[in-house]
Structures are given as C-alpha cells and as structure tokens.
Amino acid sequence: MSTDAANNPVDLVRNHIRPILDILEKDTSQSHSTIRHQIELIAEPLFDFQCLTSLAVGPDWHKASSTQKDQLTAAFQQLFVRVYSQTMKQFKAVDLAVNEKAIMQDSNRRATVKSIFTFQNEPKIVKIDYVLFKLEDAWRAIDVHVDGGSLVSTYRAGFTQKIQMAGIEGLIEYLESK
C-alpha cells in the first residue's frame, strides 16, 4: 500500500475494495478457499483488529488480562476477516462508487468513508460505510456499517451475552471454535 493511501482514508478504502472486486469478477476456476484467502490478504491491512475487538467486546474488554486481550484479538480477527471476505464474495458484478470526501470527526482523527455497491444485473444497492481512525502513521478501519448496521454493535450484543454466561474465557473459547 502506498504512503499516500495510508494517509488518505478514501484512497485506503478504495485501494482495498477495488482489488477484492477484481478477484471476484474474474471468471476463474479457483476454489472458494483460494478466493477467500486472496480476499483476506487484501482486507487484513485495512483493519485495526485490537481496536475492533475492544469495541466489539465493550466494557468487559478492560476486565481482560493482557493475555486474554491477545487471545480475543487473534480469534476475533480470524472470525471478522472470514465474515468480511464471505460478505464481499456476494459482490460479483457490481459497480462501486466511493464518495470522494470522507466525513471527518474528532479533530480529523476519525473518518467515515461511504461507498455504494450497485448490482449490475438486478435493481439492488448496498451501502457500506467504513469508519476509520488515524493512528500515528496511517488510517485503519475500526467498524463497518452495512446498510446502516454496525458490525461492531452486532458482535457486541452477542459477546456481552456470552461473557455474562461464561466469562471472558468462555468468549475466547467461543471465538476460537468459530
């Protein structure tokens, strides 16, 4: 990824989505697992998985030990990237429009990049907004909103329930089993 893309949230999102769509649009005999792996390699650098995990776990994140935080992050990263790549696989034959301007917040340290996927063969659109946070040297996504629904919020509801029933260790075991 170029330094310019790392410093511009719109370019970062566009430079990660377009190659994924290119993989999907190719008429190829590659296996689903090979395609998923290619998507994962492109998608992983876009996200800040420790932040994503802490947001998805919610207030209970602060109760976890350092080791548990590392385990939660690793397990959630695998799940999130797998779900993200599965979701993106639905977007064969789409036209992509990424808004040229990000919505900036928090003294320009937080940005929302809006994108619209228009299906070519049916009257359907999907809006995907990437919420990014500026780290020291680059932007990283900390949430994805699909048609207005936050993936982090969706996970948080389930994770809170799992922690109430089985504690942090129970959530780790659950995520590792997925």
N, CA, C and O of each residue as an XYZ file, in Angstrom:
712
protein
N       0.844     -1.170      0.000
C       0.000      0.000      0.000
C       0.890      1.233      0.000
O       1.893      1.271      0.712
N       0.536      2.235     -0.786
C       1.346      3.436     -0.869
C       1.158      4.283      0.384
O       0.160      4.174      1.096
N       2.157      5.135      0.626
C       2.075      6.035      1.773
C       0.913      7.004      1.607
O       0.241      7.340      2.582
N       0.669      7.460      0.369
C      -0.446      8.377      0.131
C      -1.769      7.746      0.547
O      -2.592      8.396      1.192
N      -1.979      6.482      0.182
C      -3.225      5.802      0.545
C      -3.340      5.656      2.053
O      -4.432      5.774      2.608
N      -2.231      5.403      2.715
C      -2.254      5.247      4.166
C      -2.629      6.551      4.853
O      -3.161      6.536      5.963
N      -2.357      7.689      4.199
C      -2.653      8.995      4.783
C      -3.983      9.562      4.345
O      -4.391     10.612      4.843
N      -4.664      8.911      3.440
C      -5.950      9.388      2.946
C      -6.972      8.261      3.121
O      -6.857      7.222      2.472
N      -7.966      8.453      3.986
C      -8.904      7.358      4.254
C      -9.708      6.921      3.028
O     -10.026      5.740      2.892
N     -10.038      7.850      2.142
C     -10.798      7.488      0.940
C      -9.954      6.595      0.037
O     -10.433      5.572     -0.451
N      -8.702      6.979     -0.184
C      -7.818      6.162     -1.020
C      -7.569      4.799     -0.394
O      -7.515      3.790     -1.097
N      -7.417      4.767      0.917
C      -7.188      3.493      1.597
C      -8.345      2.539      1.357
O      -8.129      1.379      1.004
N      -9.565      3.009      1.541
C     -10.739      2.156      1.334
C     -10.833      1.733     -0.128
O     -10.997      0.550     -0.425
N     -10.729      2.689     -1.031
C     -10.828      2.376     -2.461
C      -9.742      1.367     -2.876
O     -10.016      0.441     -3.639
N      -8.529      1.546     -2.379
C      -7.414      0.663     -2.749
C      -7.524     -0.728     -2.146
O      -6.782     -1.629     -2.537
N      -8.436     -0.915     -1.202
C      -8.675     -2.250     -0.659
C      -9.910     -2.907     -1.280
O      -9.939     -4.123     -1.471
N     -10.907     -2.120     -1.585
C     -12.134     -2.698     -2.154
C     -11.933     -3.104     -3.615
O     -12.319     -4.203     -4.013
N     -11.334     -2.228     -4.408
C     -11.214     -2.497     -5.856
C     -10.500     -3.816     -6.159
O     -10.999     -4.584     -6.981
N      -9.351     -4.116     -5.531
C      -8.703     -5.403     -5.810
C      -9.557     -6.610     -5.406
O      -9.498     -7.658     -6.048
N     -10.342     -6.460     -4.350
C     -11.236     -7.548     -3.945
C     -12.288     -7.777     -5.025
O     -12.569     -8.917     -5.396
N     -12.862     -6.695     -5.520
C     -13.865     -6.832     -6.578
C     -13.241     -7.403     -7.849
O     -13.882     -8.178     -8.559
N     -12.007     -7.029     -8.138
C     -11.316     -7.568     -9.318
C     -11.160     -9.083     -9.210
O     -11.351     -9.797    -10.195
N     -10.817     -9.571     -8.036
C     -10.697    -11.023     -7.821
C     -12.038    -11.700     -8.079
O     -12.106    -12.740     -8.733
N     -13.099    -11.097     -7.558
C     -14.431    -11.693     -7.683
C     -14.958    -11.667     -9.113
O     -15.696    -12.562     -9.525
N     -14.582    -10.646     -9.862
C     -15.089    -10.504    -11.222
C     -14.408    -11.436    -12.219
O     -14.957    -11.724    -13.282
N     -13.217    -11.904    -11.876
C     -12.511    -12.808    -12.779
C     -13.280    -14.110    -12.916
O     -13.735    -14.682    -11.925
N     -13.420    -14.565    -14.133
C     -14.030    -15.875    -14.362
C     -12.924    -16.896    -14.135
O     -12.077    -17.112    -15.002
N     -12.938    -17.507    -12.988
C     -11.829    -18.369    -12.613
C     -12.342    -19.682    -12.048
O     -13.461    -19.775    -11.543
N     -11.523    -20.653    -12.144
C     -11.886    -21.961    -11.597
C     -11.253    -22.177    -10.228
O     -11.204    -23.302     -9.731
N     -10.764    -21.086     -9.615
C     -10.135    -21.215     -8.306
C     -11.168    -21.641     -7.268
O     -12.350    -21.313     -7.370
N     -10.705    -22.359     -6.293
C     -11.603    -22.826     -5.239
C     -12.068    -21.655     -4.381
O     -11.445    -20.593     -4.353
N     -13.183    -21.880     -3.679
C     -13.705    -20.849     -2.773
C     -12.682    -20.511     -1.698
O     -12.549    -19.347     -1.320
N     -11.963    -21.499     -1.203
C     -10.980    -21.228     -0.148
C      -9.816    -20.395     -0.684
O      -9.284    -19.552      0.038
N      -9.416    -20.612     -1.923
C      -8.342    -19.817     -2.522
C      -8.792    -18.376     -2.697
O      -8.043    -17.447     -2.395
N     -10.012    -18.186     -3.183
C     -10.554    -16.832     -3.354
C     -10.682    -16.148     -2.002
O     -10.311    -14.982     -1.861
N     -11.202    -16.859     -1.005
C     -11.339    -16.282      0.340
C      -9.975    -15.869      0.879
O      -9.836    -14.797      1.468
N      -8.966    -16.718      0.678
C      -7.618    -16.405      1.158
C      -7.077    -15.143      0.470
O      -6.456    -14.310      1.130
N      -7.297    -14.989     -0.819
C      -6.851    -13.799     -1.539
C      -7.538    -12.550     -0.996
O      -6.903    -11.509     -0.822
N      -8.830    -12.659     -0.731
C      -9.581    -11.529     -0.171
C      -9.051    -11.190      1.225
O      -8.875    -10.018      1.558
N      -8.801    -12.204      2.027
C      -8.292    -11.974      3.375
C      -6.958    -11.232      3.359
O      -6.738    -10.330      4.168
N      -6.070    -11.609      2.443
C      -4.758    -10.953      2.360
C      -4.890     -9.471      2.021
O      -4.107     -8.647      2.495
N      -5.873     -9.141      1.208
C      -6.102     -7.743      0.843
C      -6.792     -6.999      1.975
O      -6.462     -5.844      2.243
N      -7.733     -7.635      2.636
C      -8.557     -6.970      3.652
C      -7.835     -6.755      4.978
O      -8.046     -5.734      5.634
N      -6.999     -7.686      5.376
C      -6.397     -7.610      6.715
C      -5.692     -6.293      7.017
O      -5.869     -5.764      8.114
N      -4.896     -5.733      6.095
C      -4.205     -4.476      6.434
C      -5.130     -3.272      6.608
O      -4.702     -2.242      7.128
N      -6.367     -3.382      6.191
C      -7.307     -2.270      6.302
C      -7.769     -2.049      7.742
O      -8.104     -0.924      8.113
N      -7.791     -3.092      8.548
C      -8.445     -3.038      9.856
C      -7.465     -2.961     11.026
O      -6.364     -3.508     10.965
N      -7.882     -2.271     12.092
C      -7.175     -2.262     13.373
C      -7.909     -3.269     14.257
O      -8.917     -2.944     14.884
N      -7.392     -4.485     14.295
C      -8.132     -5.560     14.947
C      -8.174     -5.440     16.465
O      -9.147     -5.876     17.079
N      -7.163     -4.870     17.083
C      -7.249     -4.702     18.528
C      -8.352     -3.711     18.877
O      -9.122     -3.939     19.810
N      -8.432     -2.626     18.140
C      -9.499     -1.650     18.390
C     -10.865     -2.246     18.070
O     -11.806     -2.094     18.848
N     -10.977     -2.923     16.928
C     -12.236     -3.587     16.561
C     -12.684     -4.536     17.668
O     -13.853     -4.557     18.051
N     -11.741     -5.315     18.171
C     -12.071     -6.301     19.209
C     -12.502     -5.609     20.493
O     -13.485     -6.009     21.117
N     -11.770     -4.572     20.892
C     -12.131     -3.884     22.140
C     -13.518     -3.249     22.023
O     -14.291     -3.268     22.981
N     -13.833     -2.691     20.858
C     -15.160     -2.109     20.659
C     -16.245     -3.181     20.660
O     -17.328     -2.972     21.205
N     -15.953     -4.330     20.046
C     -16.937     -5.418     19.986
C     -17.154     -6.055     21.361
O     -18.271     -6.454     21.693
N     -16.101     -6.149     22.150
C     -16.227     -6.730     23.492
C     -16.903     -5.731     24.434
O     -17.629     -6.124     25.347
N     -16.659     -4.442     24.207
C     -17.290     -3.420     25.022
C     -16.605     -3.235     26.368
O     -15.403     -3.475     26.481
N     -17.347     -2.810     27.393
C     -16.758     -2.504     28.702
C     -15.998     -3.674     29.326
O     -15.082     -3.465     30.121
N     -16.371     -4.895     28.973
C     -15.688     -6.056     29.540
C     -14.252     -6.190     29.056
O     -13.478     -6.944     29.646
N     -13.876     -5.476     27.995
C     -12.503     -5.500     27.484
C     -11.518     -5.133     28.596
O     -10.439     -5.717     28.694
N     -11.894     -4.170     29.425
C     -10.997     -3.698     30.476
C     -10.824     -4.716     31.598
O      -9.902     -4.592     32.404
N     -11.685     -5.705     31.662
C     -11.586     -6.757     32.670
C     -10.654     -7.882     32.228
O     -10.233     -8.703     33.042
N     -10.333     -7.914     30.931
C      -9.497     -8.995     30.401
C      -8.023     -8.725     30.700
O      -7.574     -7.579     30.711
N      -7.292     -9.799     30.939
C      -5.845     -9.678     31.133
C      -5.184     -9.409     29.781
O      -5.838     -9.519     28.743
N      -3.917     -9.063     29.781
C      -3.187     -8.831     28.523
C      -3.208    -10.072     27.646
O      -3.402     -9.983     26.434
N      -3.008    -11.230     28.265
C      -3.026    -12.483     27.512
C      -4.402    -12.715     26.909
O      -4.519    -13.095     25.744
N      -5.442    -12.486     27.699
C      -6.808    -12.657     27.191
C      -7.106    -11.678     26.057
O      -7.768    -12.041     25.085
N      -6.621    -10.439     26.176
C      -6.828     -9.457     25.105
C      -6.163     -9.931     23.815
O      -6.730     -9.798     22.731
N      -4.955    -10.485     23.939
C      -4.262    -11.006     22.755
C      -5.038    -12.169     22.140
O      -5.177    -12.256     20.920
N      -5.543    -13.061     22.994
C      -6.315    -14.217     22.503
C      -7.622    -13.760     21.856
O      -7.997    -14.256     20.794
N      -8.309    -12.825     22.490
C      -9.557    -12.294     21.933
C      -9.306    -11.653     20.571
O     -10.048    -11.884     19.617
N      -8.248    -10.842     20.496
C      -7.941    -10.143     19.247
C      -7.624    -11.131     18.133
O      -8.127    -10.988     17.019
N      -6.801    -12.124     18.417
C      -6.435    -13.110     17.388
C      -7.663    -13.889     16.910
O      -7.858    -14.082     15.711
N      -8.479    -14.330     17.858
C      -9.659    -15.123     17.490
C     -10.691    -14.269     16.751
O     -11.289    -14.722     15.774
N     -10.900    -13.040     17.217
C     -11.871    -12.168     16.553
C     -11.379    -11.771     15.167
O     -12.179    -11.657     14.238
N     -10.088    -11.561     15.018
C      -9.542    -11.221     13.701
C      -9.860    -12.320     12.694
O     -10.302    -12.038     11.580
N      -9.636    -13.557     13.080
C      -9.932    -14.674     12.165
C     -11.408    -14.690     11.789
O     -11.754    -14.832     10.616
N     -12.277    -14.545     12.788
C     -13.714    -14.551     12.526
C     -14.117    -13.361     11.659
O     -14.832    -13.528     10.671
N     -13.666    -12.171     12.021
C     -14.064    -10.968     11.308
C     -13.627    -11.007      9.850
O     -14.415    -10.695      8.957
N     -12.379    -11.386      9.602
C     -11.872    -11.417      8.227
C     -12.610    -12.476      7.415
O     -12.901    -12.268      6.237
N     -12.910    -13.606      8.038
C     -13.662    -14.653      7.333
C     -15.064    -14.144      6.965
O     -15.518    -14.342      5.838
N     -15.742    -13.499      7.903
C     -17.086    -12.971      7.646
C     -17.020    -11.842      6.614
O     -17.865    -11.770      5.721
N     -16.034    -10.973      6.730
C     -15.877     -9.874      5.776
C     -15.632    -10.423      4.373
O     -16.233     -9.952      3.407
N     -14.759    -11.409      4.258
C     -14.483    -11.967      2.924
C     -15.707    -12.692      2.373
O     -15.969    -12.630      1.172
N     -16.463    -13.380      3.235
C     -17.711    -14.032      2.794
C     -18.709    -12.980      2.302
O     -19.377    -13.178      1.287
N     -18.805    -11.872      3.020
C     -19.706    -10.797      2.634
C     -19.294    -10.213      1.288
O     -20.133    -10.001      0.413
N     -18.015     -9.958      1.130
C     -17.535     -9.364     -0.118
C     -17.735    -10.301     -1.306
O     -17.867     -9.840     -2.440
N     -17.759    -11.608     -1.060
C     -17.965    -12.558     -2.158
C     -19.347    -12.408     -2.786
O     -19.563    -12.872     -3.906
N     -20.274    -11.778     -2.096
C     -21.612    -11.535     -2.646
C     -21.605    -10.447     -3.714
O     -22.585    -10.285     -4.441
N     -20.511     -9.706     -3.812
C     -20.472     -8.531     -4.661
C     -19.820     -8.776     -6.017
O     -19.037     -7.954     -6.494
N     -20.143     -9.900     -6.628
C     -19.739    -10.116     -8.012
C     -20.631     -9.249     -8.882
O     -21.804     -9.047     -8.567
N     -20.085     -8.741     -9.964
C     -20.855     -7.946    -10.928
C     -21.527     -6.750    -10.269
O     -22.749     -6.605    -10.312
N     -20.716     -5.903     -9.663
C     -21.230     -4.674     -9.074
C     -20.428     -3.488     -9.593
O     -19.279     -3.620    -10.015
N     -21.064     -2.345     -9.549
C     -20.372     -1.089     -9.797
C     -20.123     -0.456     -8.433
O     -21.008     -0.424     -7.578
N     -18.927      0.038     -8.246
C     -18.529      0.616     -6.967
C     -18.427      2.127     -7.088
O     -17.827      2.652     -8.026
N     -19.022      2.814     -6.125
C     -18.859      4.264     -6.016
C     -18.406      4.553     -4.589
O     -19.098      4.215     -3.630
N     -17.247      5.178     -4.458
C     -16.730      5.590     -3.155
C     -16.768      7.112     -3.130
O     -16.204      7.770     -4.004
N     -17.441      7.670     -2.117
C     -17.501      9.131     -2.006
C     -16.089      9.696     -1.977
O     -15.201      9.152     -1.321
N     -15.901     10.780     -2.687
C     -14.571     11.395     -2.788
C     -14.119     12.068     -1.497
O     -12.922     12.257     -1.277
N     -15.073     12.428     -0.647
C     -14.726     13.098      0.606
C     -15.193     12.259      1.778
O     -16.338     11.808      1.826
N     -14.303     12.061      2.705
C     -14.657     11.367      3.942
C     -15.344     12.357      4.877
O     -15.088     13.560      4.813
N     -16.201     11.859      5.729
C     -16.810     12.675      6.777
C     -15.842     12.642      7.952
O     -15.631     11.597      8.567
N     -15.260     13.787      8.256
C     -14.213     13.863      9.276
C     -14.816     14.264     10.633
O     -15.719     15.097     10.710
N     -14.282     13.641     11.705
C     -14.741     13.923     13.063
C     -13.545     13.872     14.008
O     -12.434     13.531     13.602
N     -13.782     14.210     15.255
C     -12.766     14.112     16.311
C     -11.429     14.711     15.888
O     -10.405     14.029     15.876
N     -11.455     15.993     15.544
C     -10.239     16.711     15.134
C      -9.511     16.002     13.994
O      -8.283     15.928     13.976
N     -10.277     15.490     13.058
C      -9.756     14.806     11.867
C      -9.003     13.521     12.181
O      -8.151     13.094     11.402
N      -9.310     12.903     13.312
C      -8.687     11.614     13.653
C      -9.646     10.455     13.373
O      -9.252      9.291     13.440
N     -10.883     10.768     13.064
C     -11.896      9.755     12.761
C     -12.557     10.141     11.440
O     -12.892     11.304     11.215
N     -12.737      9.149     10.572
C     -13.328      9.419      9.262
C     -14.320      8.325      8.920
O     -14.135      7.162      9.279
N     -15.368      8.711      8.225
C     -16.310      7.743      7.671
C     -16.246      7.866      6.162
O     -16.460      8.941      5.600
N     -15.946      6.743      5.511
C     -15.882      6.706      4.054
C     -17.092      5.913      3.575
O     -17.260      4.740      3.907
N     -17.923      6.576      2.794
C     -19.160      5.953      2.321
C     -18.946      5.356      0.935
O     -18.331      5.967      0.062
N     -19.469      4.147      0.758
C     -19.395      3.507     -0.554
C     -20.753      2.900     -0.888
O     -21.535      2.542     -0.007
N     -21.001      2.800     -2.178
C     -22.252      2.213     -2.658
C     -21.908      1.160     -3.699
O     -21.180      1.420     -4.658
N     -22.446     -0.026     -3.488
C     -22.295     -1.129     -4.434
C     -23.624     -1.272     -5.169
O     -24.651     -1.547     -4.547
N     -23.610     -1.089     -6.477
C     -24.806     -1.231     -7.296
C     -24.664     -2.495     -8.124
O     -23.719     -2.638     -8.901
N     -25.596     -3.400     -7.956
C     -25.541     -4.666     -8.691
C     -25.903     -4.428    -10.147
O     -26.871     -3.729    -10.450
N     -25.124     -5.011    -11.045
C     -25.314     -4.774    -12.477
C     -26.521     -5.503    -13.040
O     -27.145     -5.007    -13.978
N     -26.867     -6.648    -12.506
C     -27.926     -7.471    -13.090
C     -29.234     -7.452    -12.319
O     -30.145     -8.222    -12.623
N     -29.336     -6.587    -11.332
C     -30.577     -6.502    -10.562
C     -30.685     -5.123     -9.931
O     -29.671     -4.459     -9.715
N     -31.884     -4.691     -9.638
C     -32.065     -3.341     -9.069
C     -31.807     -3.346     -7.557
O     -32.733     -3.211     -6.758
N     -30.565     -3.501     -7.191
C     -30.219     -3.607     -5.774
C     -28.952     -2.805     -5.525
O     -28.002     -2.846     -6.306
N     -28.962     -2.067     -4.408
C     -27.748     -1.383     -3.971
C     -27.485     -1.749     -2.514
O     -28.407     -2.043     -1.753
N     -26.212     -1.724     -2.148
C     -25.810     -1.942     -0.763
C     -24.870     -0.801     -0.400
O     -23.909     -0.513     -1.113
N     -25.166     -0.167      0.713
C     -24.316      0.921      1.199
C     -23.400      0.362      2.282
O     -23.858     -0.229      3.260
N     -22.111      0.558      2.091
C     -21.138      0.129      3.089
C     -20.301      1.340      3.473
O     -19.644      1.955      2.633
N     -20.340      1.667      4.758
C     -19.547      2.769      5.295
C     -18.424      2.187      6.137
O     -18.643      1.327      6.990
N     -17.227      2.670      5.883
C     -16.063      2.262      6.659
C     -15.740      3.379      7.642
O     -15.540      4.527      7.243
N     -15.689      3.042      8.924
C     -15.332      4.003      9.951
C     -13.861      3.756     10.271
O     -13.472      2.658     10.670
N     -13.052      4.798     10.088
C     -11.608      4.667     10.252
C     -11.105      5.598     11.341
O     -11.726      6.617     11.647
N      -9.969      5.230     11.920
C      -9.333      6.046     12.941
C      -7.882      6.241     12.527
O      -7.239      5.315     12.033
N      -7.373      7.445     12.728
C      -5.998      7.765     12.355
C      -5.065      7.357     13.485
O      -5.124      7.899     14.588
N      -4.209      6.396     13.188
C      -3.155      6.009     14.121
C      -1.959      6.925     13.865
O      -2.060      7.864     13.076
N      -0.842      6.666     14.514
C       0.317      7.538     14.356
C       0.665      7.758     12.882
O       0.895      8.890     12.458
N       0.701      6.690     12.118
C       1.220      6.785     10.761
C       0.229      6.397      9.669
O       0.560      6.484      8.486
N      -0.963      5.977     10.032
C      -1.879      5.507      8.992
C      -3.311      5.415      9.518
O      -3.553      5.400     10.725
N      -4.247      5.356      8.576
C      -5.651      5.124      8.892
C      -5.908      3.627      8.952
O      -5.318      2.859      8.193
N      -6.797      3.211      9.865
C      -7.231      1.818      9.951
C      -8.724      1.801     10.257
O      -9.223      2.631     11.016
N      -9.422      0.856      9.664
C     -10.860      0.731      9.885
C     -11.124      0.131     11.263
O     -10.466     -0.818     11.691
N     -12.120      0.723     11.949
C     -12.494      0.237     13.275
C     -13.954     -0.214     13.324
O     -14.421     -0.692     14.358
N     -14.672     -0.064     12.216
C     -16.036     -0.566     12.120
C     -16.462     -0.523     10.661
O     -15.907      0.225      9.856
N     -17.449     -1.331     10.341
C     -18.040     -1.356      9.014
C     -19.547     -1.336      9.217
O     -20.089     -2.129      9.986
N     -20.225     -0.417      8.515
C     -21.681     -0.326      8.579
C     -22.230     -0.798      7.242
O     -21.927     -0.217      6.200
N     -23.026     -1.833      7.270
C     -23.653     -2.357      6.063
C     -25.118     -1.955      6.091
O     -25.873     -2.370      6.971
N     -25.509     -1.144      5.118
C     -26.871     -0.586      5.076
C     -27.283     -0.007      6.424
O     -28.415     -0.193      6.871
N     -26.362      0.689      7.061
C     -26.642      1.391      8.308
C     -26.385      0.599      9.574
O     -26.355      1.175     10.661
N     -26.199     -0.715      9.461
C     -25.981     -1.536     10.648
C     -24.505     -1.727     10.939
O     -23.741     -2.125     10.060
N     -24.107     -1.449     12.151
C     -22.714     -1.571     12.577
C     -22.373     -3.033     12.882
O     -23.055     -3.693     13.667
N     -21.303     -3.525     12.247
C     -20.859     -4.888     12.560
C     -20.369     -4.981     14.001
O     -20.614     -5.980     14.677
N     -19.679     -3.946     14.473
C     -19.187     -3.956     15.851
C     -20.352     -4.055     16.830
O     -20.293     -4.841     17.776
N     -21.404     -3.277     16.622
C     -22.569     -3.316     17.521
C     -23.246     -4.676     17.490
O     -23.695     -5.178     18.521
N     -23.317     -5.263     16.317
C     -23.920     -6.589     16.193
C     -23.128     -7.608     17.001
O     -23.704     -8.404     17.742
N     -21.818     -7.582     16.857
C     -20.984     -8.510     17.628
C     -21.060     -8.217     19.125
O     -21.097     -9.145     19.933
N     -21.083     -6.934     19.504
C     -21.087     -6.581     20.922
C     -22.276     -7.196     21.655
O     -22.125     -7.690     22.773
N     -23.441     -7.171     21.044
C     -24.630     -7.734     21.696
C     -24.414     -9.218     22.011
O     -24.710     -9.668     23.118
N     -23.909     -9.961     21.057
C     -23.656    -11.389     21.272
C     -22.531    -11.642     22.253
O     -22.607    -12.556     23.075
N     -21.470    -10.820     22.165
C     -20.317    -11.006     23.048
C     -20.679    -10.693     24.496
O     -20.231    -11.386     25.409
N     -21.483     -9.657     24.713
C     -21.906     -9.303     26.068
C     -22.677    -10.461     26.693
O     -22.455    -10.817     27.851
N     -23.572    -11.034     25.923
C     -24.348    -12.172     26.417
C     -23.436    -13.362     26.721
O     -23.598    -14.017     27.750
N     -22.489    -13.642     25.842
C     -21.564    -14.771     26.040
C     -20.709    -14.548     27.290
O     -20.468    -15.487     28.048
N     -20.249    -13.313     27.510
C     -19.428    -13.008     28.690
C     -20.255    -13.145     29.963
O     -19.758    -13.639     30.976
N     -21.508    -12.713     29.919
C     -22.368    -12.846     31.099
C     -22.573    -14.311     31.462
O     -22.654    -14.657     32.641
N     -22.656    -15.166     30.455
C     -22.903    -16.588     30.700
C     -21.629    -17.360     31.042
O     -21.657    -18.248     31.893
N     -20.495    -17.027     30.378
C     -19.312    -17.874     30.504
C     -18.023    -17.113     30.787
O     -16.956    -17.724     30.836
N     -18.092    -15.807     30.974
C     -16.899    -15.021     31.262
C     -16.039    -14.790     30.017
O     -16.364    -15.239     28.918
N     -14.929    -14.074     30.230
C     -14.001    -13.769     29.133
C     -13.459    -15.057     28.525
O     -13.372    -15.174     27.303
N     -13.096    -16.021     29.362
C     -12.559    -17.294     28.848
C     -13.592    -18.005     27.972
O     -13.242    -18.619     26.965
N     -14.855    -17.918     28.359
C     -15.908    -18.526     27.563
C     -16.033    -17.861     26.201
O     -16.273    -18.537     25.201
N     -15.872    -16.529     26.152
C     -15.913    -15.842     24.865
C     -14.724    -16.242     24.004
O     -14.870    -16.450     22.799
N     -13.550    -16.351     24.612
C     -12.361    -16.775     23.864
C     -12.588    -18.172     23.254
O     -12.315    -18.396     22.075
N     -13.079    -19.082     24.061
C     -13.345    -20.432     23.564
C     -14.367    -20.412     22.431
O     -14.213    -21.118     21.434
N     -15.402    -19.606     22.589
C     -16.431    -19.488     21.568
C     -15.826    -18.983     20.246
O     -16.065    -19.556     19.184
N     -15.035    -17.896     20.334
C     -14.437    -17.332     19.121
C     -13.455    -18.287     18.468
O     -13.390    -18.382     17.243
N     -12.696    -18.991     19.285
C     -11.721    -19.939     18.729
C     -12.406    -21.130     18.057
O     -11.820    -21.778     17.191
N     -13.630    -21.411     18.452
C     -14.351    -22.543     17.854
C     -15.030    -22.170     16.542
O     -15.486    -23.050     15.811
N     -15.101    -20.891     16.238
C     -15.784    -20.420     15.020
C     -14.923    -20.565     13.799
O     -15.349    -20.215     12.698
